[in-house]
């Protein structure tokens, strides 16, 4: 039962003893749990890798073009995260095609009740900054798609606005045909963060920021209907639809004695 609980917590995404202790009915000792992890988790990762490889093989044999959704996530916020998972999903098939797990070496000392100390080391497969994990994982995912023969049938990828993705794709000739799309959710959050940075965190301007980002997303959708597949024209249409009402809003606030902390031109650049 101890082993099964360890596996169960790992599959749920728990990678610390604290997580396990809350989930387990009768928790084992901390050192024993980490020892189980050292033995069990590589087998879980290998089994998952085999399933994903089988999925890619079936896609190659079936043929046909496909679109991908991709994103990475860290174990926690901040630049000290030691664990990163990057997933590539088949949009039409609604299934995972590739999952890259990067982790740094992790060391911990456990002090027992009798005063003895146990050193625990979980070896990693990545050396570098936490921020650099996502582009490395993306490159590794492309390698898997390339090796299993499905990168040439990949037509579109949708993700956040990470510039490293363009750099990596530009370095590979077999990625030149892939269209880069952007996840609207990331676009909206990035715009809101930028607006709050330039306008300030007061309740009033927070409310204005939220309204502007919602309106911005509606502008993008409207522009896409007018110019499907034309990125340059879509961007021009979006700015044309977006800036007029926003300028009118700020002008209206100005007449009421409410001044935006930054000029409209700076907001447009955001």
Backbone bond lengths (Angstrom), bond angles and torsions (degrees), N, CA, C in turn:
res aa  C-N    CA-C-N  psi(-1)  N-CA   C-N-CA  omega(-1)  CA-C   N-CA-C  phi
1 X - - - 1.465 - - 1.522 110.95 -
2 X 1.347 117.64 -35.94 1.462 120.70 179.04 1.518 110.81 -60.16
3 X 1.350 115.80 -43.17 1.460 120.85 -179.14 1.525 110.25 -65.60
4 X 1.329 117.04 -44.24 1.457 120.80 -179.16 1.532 111.57 -63.49
5 X 1.325 116.52 -37.80 1.464 119.51 177.74 1.518 110.95 -65.88
6 X 1.326 117.02 -38.45 1.465 121.15 177.38 1.516 110.81 -61.86
7 X 1.337 116.03 -44.94 1.466 120.89 178.87 1.527 110.08 -64.37
8 X 1.334 116.72 -43.67 1.455 121.85 -178.13 1.525 111.00 -60.04
9 X 1.327 117.47 -46.55 1.465 121.51 179.88 1.525 110.63 -65.14
10 X 1.342 116.97 -38.72 1.465 120.44 179.16 1.523 110.82 -63.51
11 X 1.347 117.22 -42.15 1.460 120.79 -179.81 1.524 111.76 -67.08
12 X 1.321 117.04 -26.04 1.458 121.29 176.66 1.525 112.15 -79.97
13 X 1.335 116.60 -6.69 1.455 120.36 179.24 1.516 114.43 99.96
14 X 1.326 117.69 4.25 1.458 120.39 179.20 1.518 111.47 -81.72
15 X 1.327 116.76 122.87 1.462 119.61 -178.77 1.527 112.42 -125.05
16 X 1.324 116.68 19.46 1.460 120.18 176.86 1.517 109.40 -129.25
17 X 1.301 115.94 155.53 1.461 120.34 -179.80 1.528 111.10 -65.02
18 X 1.335 117.16 -32.46 1.463 120.58 178.75 1.528 110.93 -60.04
19 X 1.339 115.70 -43.17 1.470 119.90 177.95 1.513 110.64 -61.47
20 X 1.333 115.41 -45.71 1.473 119.58 -179.70 1.521 111.57 -62.70
21 X 1.324 116.96 -41.93 1.465 120.91 -176.10 1.524 112.07 -61.62
22 X 1.333 116.18 -35.55 1.464 119.46 178.16 1.526 111.66 -73.06
23 X 1.333 116.80 -29.65 1.466 120.32 -175.50 1.527 113.04 -88.76
24 X 1.330 117.30 -27.71 1.461 120.59 -173.95 1.531 111.79 -80.27
25 X 1.322 115.54 145.59 1.462 120.91 178.44 1.525 110.90 -73.60
26 X 1.339 116.23 -44.03 1.462 121.90 179.47 1.528 107.97 -134.11
27 X 1.344 118.70 83.81 1.464 121.92 -170.88 1.520 113.39 -58.99
28 X 1.334 115.06 140.44 1.459 121.18 172.13 1.526 108.31 -83.19
29 X 1.320 116.88 174.91 1.464 119.88 -178.39 1.525 110.55 -68.49
30 X 1.330 115.92 158.87 1.456 121.06 -176.94 1.526 112.35 -63.24
31 X 1.330 116.57 -43.17 1.465 119.58 -178.52 1.526 111.02 -65.65
32 X 1.345 117.10 -38.68 1.465 120.41 178.55 1.515 110.66 -65.43
33 X 1.330 116.40 -40.19 1.467 119.65 -179.04 1.519 111.15 -63.58
34 X 1.333 118.20 -43.05 1.461 120.45 178.72 1.534 111.06 -67.64
35 X 1.326 116.63 -31.98 1.474 119.04 176.62 1.528 110.19 -66.33
36 X 1.326 116.20 -41.02 1.467 120.38 175.77 1.526 110.57 -59.83
37 X 1.330 114.98 -43.28 1.465 118.93 -179.83 1.521 111.65 -59.77
38 X 1.320 116.45 -43.16 1.463 120.25 179.67 1.515 111.97 -57.60
39 X 1.326 117.11 -35.00 1.464 121.21 -177.40 1.524 112.36 -87.60
40 X 1.336 117.35 -36.05 1.455 120.61 -170.85 1.522 114.39 -87.97
41 X 1.339 117.00 -41.99 1.455 119.43 -171.94 1.527 114.27 -62.50
42 X 1.340 119.73 -39.58 1.479 117.63 175.77 1.524 112.81 -57.53
43 X 1.340 117.09 -37.02 1.467 120.03 179.34 1.533 110.65 -67.41
44 X 1.338 117.08 -38.41 1.464 120.65 177.84 1.525 110.63 -64.49
45 X 1.332 116.42 -44.36 1.464 120.93 179.51 1.523 110.65 -63.17
46 X 1.340 117.46 -42.41 1.470 121.32 179.71 1.530 110.87 -63.92
47 X 1.335 116.63 -41.23 1.464 120.12 179.53 1.528 110.65 -64.03
48 X 1.343 116.23 -42.48 1.464 120.06 178.35 1.528 110.84 -64.23
49 X 1.328 117.37 -39.22 1.469 121.42 179.59 1.522 111.28 -63.40
50 X 1.326 117.06 -38.65 1.464 121.06 178.57 1.524 111.18 -65.13
51 X 1.342 116.44 -41.21 1.468 120.19 179.11 1.529 110.44 -64.30
52 X 1.345 116.83 -42.47 1.464 120.58 -179.31 1.528 111.04 -67.16
53 X 1.315 117.05 -38.16 1.470 120.26 177.74 1.529 110.54 -64.57
54 X 1.316 116.27 -39.35 1.465 120.20 176.56 1.530 110.72 -62.92
55 X 1.328 116.63 -38.11 1.468 120.81 177.30 1.521 110.92 -62.53
56 X 1.335 116.94 -44.71 1.469 120.46 179.52 1.525 111.52 -65.55
57 X 1.330 116.64 -36.97 1.463 120.63 178.24 1.523 110.68 -63.63
58 X 1.329 117.48 -43.12 1.462 121.27 178.63 1.527 110.94 -63.96
59 X 1.345 116.72 -37.13 1.460 119.75 177.94 1.524 110.94 -65.29
60 X 1.327 117.06 -39.56 1.471 120.59 179.29 1.526 110.43 -65.71
61 X 1.326 116.56 -42.65 1.463 120.55 -178.70 1.524 111.37 -68.87
62 X 1.342 116.35 -34.27 1.464 119.90 179.91 1.520 111.67 -73.98
63 X 1.339 116.86 -27.90 1.458 121.03 -177.64 1.523 110.87 71.83
64 X 1.296 115.97 -171.10 1.454 119.98 179.04 1.516 112.25 91.21
65 X 1.310 116.15 151.42 1.463 121.59 -179.40 1.522 110.35 -82.87
66 X 1.333 115.58 155.92 1.467 119.30 -178.83 1.520 110.37 -147.88
67 X 1.328 115.34 159.38 1.472 122.86 178.78 1.523 108.44 -117.57
68 X 1.327 116.19 148.66 1.466 120.69 -174.73 1.523 111.87 -122.28
69 X 1.309 115.18 141.18 1.465 123.02 167.51 1.522 107.00 -106.14
70 X 1.307 117.61 134.80 1.457 119.39 -177.33 1.519 111.31 -142.65
71 X 1.327 114.10 146.46 1.464 119.79 178.98 1.524 108.72 -168.34
72 X 1.318 115.32 156.40 1.459 121.19 177.29 1.513 110.77 -122.06
73 X 1.321 116.02 155.87 1.465 120.83 -179.96 1.520 109.09 -141.98
74 X 1.331 115.43 141.85 1.448 121.45 177.99 1.530 110.46 -95.82
75 X 1.310 116.21 163.10 1.463 120.59 -179.28 1.521 111.69 -66.66
76 X 1.341 117.65 -26.39 1.454 121.80 175.73 1.520 108.84 -162.23
77 X 1.316 117.39 166.81 1.456 121.59 -178.98 1.526 111.42 -69.77
78 X 1.331 114.43 158.98 1.459 118.92 177.33 1.511 111.67 100.59
79 X 1.331 115.07 172.70 1.455 120.84 -175.40 1.534 112.98 -96.26
80 X 1.337 116.62 17.39 1.466 119.74 178.32 1.522 111.98 -112.63
81 X 1.324 117.34 11.67 1.460 120.63 179.57 1.527 110.32 -64.78
82 X 1.313 116.45 137.71 1.461 121.74 -178.34 1.524 112.76 -106.67
83 X 1.320 116.59 1.85 1.457 119.81 -175.37 1.523 109.53 -138.51
84 X 1.337 116.33 136.25 1.460 120.65 -179.37 1.524 109.28 -142.74
85 X 1.324 115.98 136.03 1.466 121.91 176.84 1.519 109.15 -122.33
86 X 1.330 116.02 128.73 1.462 121.82 -179.05 1.525 108.34 -120.70
87 X 1.334 115.98 127.42 1.458 120.45 -175.88 1.519 111.73 -120.74
88 X 1.340 115.47 141.16 1.462 122.92 172.41 1.525 106.76 -118.78
89 X 1.337 115.39 121.54 1.458 120.46 -177.83 1.524 110.56 -114.14
90 X 1.320 115.29 142.75 1.454 122.42 173.62 1.528 107.28 -79.36
91 X 1.338 116.59 113.81 1.463 120.49 -174.22 1.524 111.85 -62.63
92 X 1.318 117.12 -47.57 1.470 120.51 -177.03 1.520 111.65 -72.79
93 X 1.325 116.85 -38.80 1.461 119.99 -179.45 1.510 113.91 -81.97
94 X 1.351 116.66 -13.81 1.463 122.71 -179.63 1.529 111.78 53.67
95 X 1.326 115.43 46.24 1.463 119.52 177.24 1.524 109.89 -142.42
96 X 1.311 115.35 158.96 1.467 121.55 -179.23 1.526 109.92 -78.87
97 X 1.325 116.02 134.23 1.464 121.92 -178.79 1.526 111.08 -106.73
98 X 1.322 115.98 -33.27 1.463 120.35 -179.10 1.524 109.44 -150.63
99 X 1.315 116.34 140.08 1.470 122.05 176.37 1.523 108.13 -137.75
100 X 1.308 116.15 113.21 1.462 122.41 -179.02 1.527 108.75 -103.66
101 X 1.306 117.03 124.63 1.464 122.22 179.42 1.523 108.77 -113.08
102 X 1.327 116.39 118.22 1.462 121.71 177.18 1.524 108.83 -112.51
103 X 1.309 115.50 140.89 1.468 119.52 179.73 1.522 109.56 -149.83
104 X 1.306 114.58 142.47 1.457 120.81 175.32 1.527 109.61 -87.46
105 X 1.334 116.10 162.53 1.468 119.80 173.43 1.523 108.93 -58.36
106 X 1.324 115.68 139.13 1.464 120.45 -178.70 1.520 108.59 -129.15
107 X 1.344 115.88 125.20 1.463 120.38 -178.30 1.525 109.42 -123.34
108 X 1.319 115.21 144.18 1.457 120.39 -178.37 1.523 109.34 -150.19
109 X 1.321 115.46 143.23 1.463 121.23 174.43 1.523 109.64 -108.94
110 X 1.316 115.78 127.83 1.456 121.41 179.51 1.527 108.70 -108.44
111 X 1.319 116.55 121.27 1.466 121.92 179.22 1.531 108.12 -97.22
112 X 1.323 117.28 118.66 1.453 122.03 -177.76 1.535 110.36 -85.14
113 X 1.327 115.10 168.82 1.469 120.96 -177.37 1.528 111.81 -62.06
114 X 1.345 117.26 -30.92 1.466 120.28 -179.23 1.530 113.07 -83.90
115 X 1.336 116.50 2.99 1.458 120.28 177.67 1.516 114.93 95.08
116 X 1.322 118.00 -10.14 1.464 120.62 179.31 1.527 109.91 -73.75
117 X 1.321 115.50 154.77 1.463 121.69 -176.81 1.523 109.60 -121.17
118 X 1.317 116.12 133.86 1.461 121.92 176.82 1.526 108.76 -115.18
119 X 1.327 116.23 125.93 1.465 121.56 177.28 1.527 109.39 -91.14
120 X 1.338 116.18 124.35 1.454 122.25 179.81 1.525 108.79 -111.77
121 X 1.326 117.12 129.50 1.462 121.99 177.58 1.520 109.42 -128.64
122 X 1.337 115.73 121.46 1.460 121.44 174.19 1.521 107.27 -106.59
123 X 1.331 118.37 108.30 1.465 120.80 -176.09 1.515 112.21 -67.61
124 X 1.331 116.37 145.43 1.454 121.40 -179.64 1.520 111.92 -108.80
125 X 1.341 115.62 -177.89 1.466 121.57 178.70 1.528 111.57 -128.48
126 X 1.350 116.11 16.85 1.459 119.82 -177.45 1.513 109.57 -144.48
127 X 1.340 115.00 138.44 1.461 121.92 174.92 1.523 107.44 -127.33
128 X 1.321 116.60 123.02 1.454 120.49 -179.08 1.514 110.80 152.20
129 X 1.332 116.03 -167.58 1.463 120.52 -179.08 1.525 110.03 -80.67
130 X 1.316 115.36 158.13 1.465 119.90 177.16 1.527 110.80 -65.74
131 X 1.324 116.98 -38.33 1.459 120.94 -179.63 1.526 111.52 -63.74
132 X 1.333 116.66 -31.11 1.462 120.67 -178.29 1.514 114.35 -78.77
133 X 1.328 117.41 -3.11 1.467 120.27 -177.66 1.530 112.22 -65.63
134 X 1.333 117.18 -41.37 1.473 119.64 -173.66 1.524 113.05 -62.99
135 X 1.347 120.62 -50.20 1.473 118.80 178.58 1.521 113.09 -63.32
136 X 1.331 117.87 -35.65 1.466 120.37 177.22 1.522 110.31 -63.24
137 X 1.334 116.07 -44.47 1.460 120.58 179.77 1.528 111.45 -64.80
138 X 1.341 116.90 -38.79 1.470 120.50 177.97 1.524 110.60 -61.81
139 X 1.319 116.81 -43.06 1.464 121.08 178.65 1.530 110.73 -63.31
140 X 1.326 117.18 -39.26 1.459 120.95 178.34 1.530 111.08 -67.10
141 X 1.338 116.40 -37.14 1.463 119.87 177.69 1.527 110.83 -65.26
142 X 1.340 116.96 -41.78 1.464 120.20 176.51 1.520 111.23 -59.95
143 X 1.318 116.44 -37.71 1.474 120.79 179.16 1.521 110.48 -62.29
144 X 1.340 117.17 -41.70 1.465 119.96 178.33 1.529 110.96 -63.80
145 X 1.337 116.92 -43.61 1.466 120.16 178.97 1.530 110.93 -63.38
146 X 1.329 115.81 -36.75 1.465 121.12 179.98 1.530 110.50 -68.73
147 X 1.322 117.18 -46.00 1.464 121.15 -177.79 1.523 112.39 -65.10
148 X 1.338 116.79 -31.46 1.461 119.88 -178.68 1.527 112.95 -96.92
149 X 1.341 116.63 10.11 1.453 121.34 168.22 1.509 116.81 72.73
150 X 1.330 118.25 30.97 1.469 118.90 178.92 1.524 112.42 -122.52
151 X 1.334 117.44 6.44 1.464 118.46 -179.68 1.523 111.21 -75.61
152 X 1.345 117.72 -28.63 1.465 119.72 -179.48 1.526 112.32 -74.83
153 X 1.340 117.59 -16.63 1.471 120.52 177.17 1.528 111.92 -97.61
154 X 1.331 116.88 -2.43 1.465 121.62 177.20 1.518 108.83 -78.01
155 X 1.317 117.43 119.22 1.470 120.96 -175.42 1.517 113.29 -98.64
156 X 1.348 117.80 -35.86 1.465 121.40 -173.07 1.522 109.74 -144.00
157 X 1.325 115.98 140.59 1.459 120.30 171.24 1.527 107.99 -121.74
158 X 1.321 115.40 140.92 1.460 120.96 179.61 1.515 108.80 -123.37
159 X 1.323 116.67 124.01 1.456 120.99 -179.06 1.514 110.44 -156.92
160 X 1.322 116.00 -162.80 1.459 119.99 179.08 1.529 109.68 -79.96
161 X 1.311 116.33 -173.62 1.457 120.49 -174.61 1.523 114.55 -92.14
162 X 1.317 118.08 28.19 1.463 121.83 -178.38 1.531 109.88 -63.08
163 X 1.333 116.87 119.89 1.457 120.91 -178.68 1.521 112.33 -68.26
164 X 1.331 117.68 -22.77 1.458 120.95 179.51 1.526 110.94 -62.00
165 X 1.325 117.08 -30.29 1.464 120.63 179.92 1.524 110.24 -61.87
166 X 1.335 117.46 -44.65 1.470 121.11 178.46 1.522 110.88 -62.46
167 X 1.330 116.27 -40.31 1.466 120.38 -179.64 1.521 110.99 -63.65
168 X 1.326 116.20 -45.19 1.470 120.68 -178.66 1.524 110.55 -66.49
169 X 1.323 117.23 -43.88 1.462 119.96 179.77 1.520 111.22 -65.09
170 X 1.340 116.48 -36.36 1.456 120.01 179.18 1.515 113.61 -66.30
171 X 1.334 116.16 -21.65 1.467 120.55 -179.67 1.526 112.58 -83.01
172 X 1.335 117.54 -8.00 1.465 121.21 -178.10 1.526 109.25 -119.35
173 X 1.330 116.20 121.75 1.462 120.85 -178.63 1.524 112.05 -64.25
174 X 1.329 117.23 -31.30 1.464 119.27 -177.25 1.520 112.89 -77.46
175 X 1.358 117.43 3.34 1.470 121.40 176.72 1.529 112.11 -107.28
176 X 1.337 117.00 1.03 1.460 120.05 -173.32 1.529 112.95 -66.36
177 X 1.331 117.24 -23.58 1.462 120.85 -177.76 1.528 112.49 -85.88
178 X 1.338 117.67 -10.14 1.467 121.63 -173.16 1.531 110.28 -79.91
179 X 1.318 116.50 130.13 1.465 122.40 177.87 1.521 108.90 -86.29
180 X 1.340 116.45 134.14 1.464 121.67 179.33 1.517 109.80 -96.37
181 X 1.315 116.69 117.22 1.465 121.62 175.16 1.524 108.53 -110.23
182 X 1.336 116.58 163.44 1.455 120.51 -176.82 1.528 110.64 -118.91
183 X 1.292 114.89 140.34 1.458 121.09 177.94 1.522 109.23 -72.38
184 X 1.340 118.75 120.21 1.477 120.51 -178.34 1.524 112.83 -57.97
185 X 1.330 117.43 -36.05 1.461 119.87 -179.50 1.519 112.27 -61.25
186 X 1.343 116.66 -43.06 1.463 120.00 177.42 1.522 110.95 -65.66
187 X 1.339 115.86 -41.30 1.467 119.45 179.53 1.529 110.29 -59.05
188 X 1.324 115.93 -44.14 1.462 120.11 -177.61 1.525 111.30 -65.90
189 X 1.325 117.07 -44.15 1.470 120.14 179.73 1.523 111.61 -65.45
190 X 1.339 116.84 -41.20 1.463 120.22 179.82 1.525 111.35 -64.00
191 X 1.351 115.80 -40.95 1.465 119.54 178.61 1.520 110.62 -65.31
192 X 1.331 117.19 -43.37 1.463 120.55 -179.86 1.524 110.81 -61.97
193 X 1.323 116.13 -42.81 1.469 119.69 179.33 1.528 110.50 -61.72
194 X 1.339 116.07 -42.28 1.463 119.77 -179.69 1.532 110.99 -66.95
195 X 1.333 116.88 -40.51 1.465 119.96 179.48 1.524 111.40 -63.32
196 X 1.326 116.57 -42.31 1.460 119.74 -179.87 1.529 110.84 -67.82
197 X 1.329 116.50 -30.33 1.470 119.84 177.52 1.526 110.83 -66.28
198 X 1.350 116.87 -41.16 1.464 119.45 -175.35 1.521 112.64 -89.02
199 X 1.335 117.26 -27.42 1.470 120.02 -176.92 1.521 112.98 -96.30
200 X 1.303 117.16 -17.80 1.453 119.88 -179.51 1.518 112.21 100.56
201 X 1.320 115.14 167.66 1.455 121.71 -173.50 1.532 113.42 -102.68
202 X 1.339 116.94 17.50 1.465 118.66 178.99 1.529 109.41 -67.78
203 X 1.338 117.44 151.79 1.477 119.89 -178.82 1.525 113.15 -54.45
204 X 1.341 116.93 -39.31 1.462 119.31 -178.18 1.524 111.27 -62.60
205 X 1.347 116.70 -51.37 1.458 119.54 -176.29 1.519 112.10 -73.74
206 X 1.334 117.41 -23.21 1.462 119.28 171.41 1.523 109.96 -62.63
207 X 1.340 115.78 -45.73 1.463 120.07 178.79 1.510 112.28 -61.84
208 X 1.328 116.74 -41.68 1.456 120.98 177.78 1.531 109.81 -63.69
209 X 1.339 116.86 -41.48 1.463 120.83 179.78 1.516 112.36 -60.39
210 X 1.334 116.04 -44.30 1.467 119.82 179.05 1.528 111.10 -62.16
211 X 1.336 116.75 -41.85 1.461 119.68 -179.45 1.527 111.80 -66.96
212 X 1.329 116.17 -39.72 1.468 120.18 -179.29 1.526 110.60 -64.78
213 X 1.339 117.62 -42.11 1.476 119.53 -178.90 1.523 111.15 -66.37
214 X 1.337 117.64 -38.94 1.462 120.23 177.08 1.535 110.29 -61.82
215 X 1.341 115.72 -42.96 1.455 120.28 179.33 1.527 110.66 -66.08
216 X 1.333 116.83 -37.61 1.462 121.40 179.94 1.525 110.72 -60.43
217 X 1.341 117.71 -41.00 1.454 120.73 179.93 1.528 110.82 -66.20
218 X 1.337 116.76 -36.60 1.464 118.65 176.63 1.534 111.04 -66.08
219 X 1.326 116.29 -34.59 1.467 120.56 177.44 1.528 110.96 -64.63
220 X 1.322 116.55 -41.56 1.467 120.41 179.47 1.524 110.38 -62.23
221 X 1.330 116.83 -45.94 1.466 120.21 -179.14 1.527 111.35 -63.32
222 X 1.330 115.95 -39.06 1.462 119.56 178.73 1.528 110.71 -66.22
223 X 1.334 116.58 -41.45 1.460 120.69 179.82 1.528 111.19 -66.48
224 X 1.323 117.69 -34.98 1.456 120.81 178.56 1.525 111.47 -65.41
225 X 1.328 116.68 -34.41 1.464 119.61 177.28 1.531 110.96 -68.94
226 X 1.332 116.57 -32.98 1.463 120.52 -179.48 1.522 112.13 -79.09
227 X 1.336 117.56 -32.46 1.472 120.60 -175.33 1.532 110.39 -135.87
228 X 1.326 118.01 66.35 1.481 120.02 -178.92 1.524 111.83 -65.87
229 X 1.329 115.13 129.56 1.458 120.65 176.16 1.513 115.42 80.90
230 X 1.326 118.71 -1.99 1.473 122.12 -179.20 1.530 108.25 -112.15
231 X 1.324 116.44 95.98 1.460 121.31 -174.00 1.527 111.98 -63.32
232 X 1.338 117.14 -43.55 1.469 120.50 -177.57 1.529 111.37 -63.95
233 X 1.342 116.52 -46.46 1.463 120.25 -179.84 1.524 110.65 -68.60
234 X 1.339 116.66 -36.03 1.466 120.11 179.47 1.524 110.84 -63.70
235 X 1.337 116.61 -42.32 1.461 120.91 178.31 1.520 110.98 -62.82
236 X 1.345 116.34 -43.23 1.473 120.92 178.53 1.526 110.69 -62.57
237 X 1.330 116.23 -42.75 1.474 120.90 179.37 1.525 110.31 -64.18
238 X 1.327 116.75 -42.36 1.463 120.27 -178.46 1.524 110.94 -60.40
239 X 1.340 116.39 -46.88 1.464 120.00 179.84 1.519 111.10 -62.52
240 X 1.346 115.78 -40.04 1.455 118.88 -179.24 1.519 112.57 -64.44
241 X 1.330 116.41 -40.04 1.463 120.75 -179.99 1.526 110.92 -73.48
242 X 1.330 116.38 -35.53 1.467 122.01 -170.70 1.525 112.86 -79.53
243 X 1.338 117.09 -46.24 1.463 120.12 -168.99 1.526 113.14 -70.17
244 X 1.332 117.58 -34.04 1.462 119.73 -178.27 1.527 112.92 -59.75
245 X 1.338 118.68 -57.62 1.470 119.83 179.03 1.522 113.54 -61.73
246 X 1.342 117.33 -37.48 1.462 119.41 -179.85 1.524 110.63 -66.14
247 X 1.338 116.25 -40.40 1.463 120.04 177.68 1.525 109.90 -63.32
248 X 1.336 117.18 -40.13 1.462 120.65 178.55 1.528 110.84 -65.52
249 X 1.335 116.70 -38.19 1.466 120.74 177.70 1.521 111.00 -61.61
250 X 1.334 116.87 -47.95 1.465 120.37 -178.14 1.531 111.14 -67.15
251 X 1.338 116.06 -34.77 1.468 119.29 177.54 1.521 110.19 -66.11
252 X 1.329 116.31 -39.32 1.461 120.36 178.41 1.527 110.86 -64.46
253 X 1.333 116.34 -41.76 1.457 119.96 177.83 1.527 111.05 -64.93
254 X 1.349 115.49 -36.68 1.471 120.66 -179.79 1.529 110.76 -61.19
255 X 1.345 116.54 -41.74 1.468 119.68 -179.57 1.522 111.64 -66.53
256 X 1.339 116.48 -20.97 1.460 120.71 178.95 1.532 112.01 -94.74
257 X 1.326 115.63 7.13 1.459 119.56 177.57 1.510 114.05 85.08
258 X 1.343 117.62 14.20 1.467 121.31 178.24 1.515 107.43 -105.10
259 X 1.320 117.24 119.27 1.455 121.57 -174.60 1.525 110.05 -108.65
260 X 1.327 115.50 132.55 1.469 119.95 174.93 1.525 108.76 -71.70
261 X 1.330 118.79 136.80 1.471 120.85 -178.64 1.524 113.75 -62.43
262 X 1.356 117.85 -19.23 1.466 120.20 -178.92 1.518 109.22 -133.35
263 X 1.351 117.99 155.93 1.467 120.87 178.46 1.525 110.74 -66.42
264 X 1.319 116.54 159.48 1.474 121.54 177.99 1.516 111.25 -60.85
265 X 1.366 116.33 -34.77 1.458 118.70 -179.17 1.520 111.34 -60.47
266 X 1.335 116.50 -37.87 1.467 119.72 179.27 1.524 110.05 -68.61
267 X 1.337 116.09 -37.12 1.469 119.68 178.47 1.514 110.27 -66.47
268 X 1.331 117.36 -37.24 1.461 121.26 179.49 1.522 110.20 -65.79
269 X 1.331 116.34 -36.37 1.466 120.12 179.12 1.513 112.02 -66.09
270 X 1.353 117.05 -29.38 1.445 121.50 177.50 1.508 110.68 -59.83
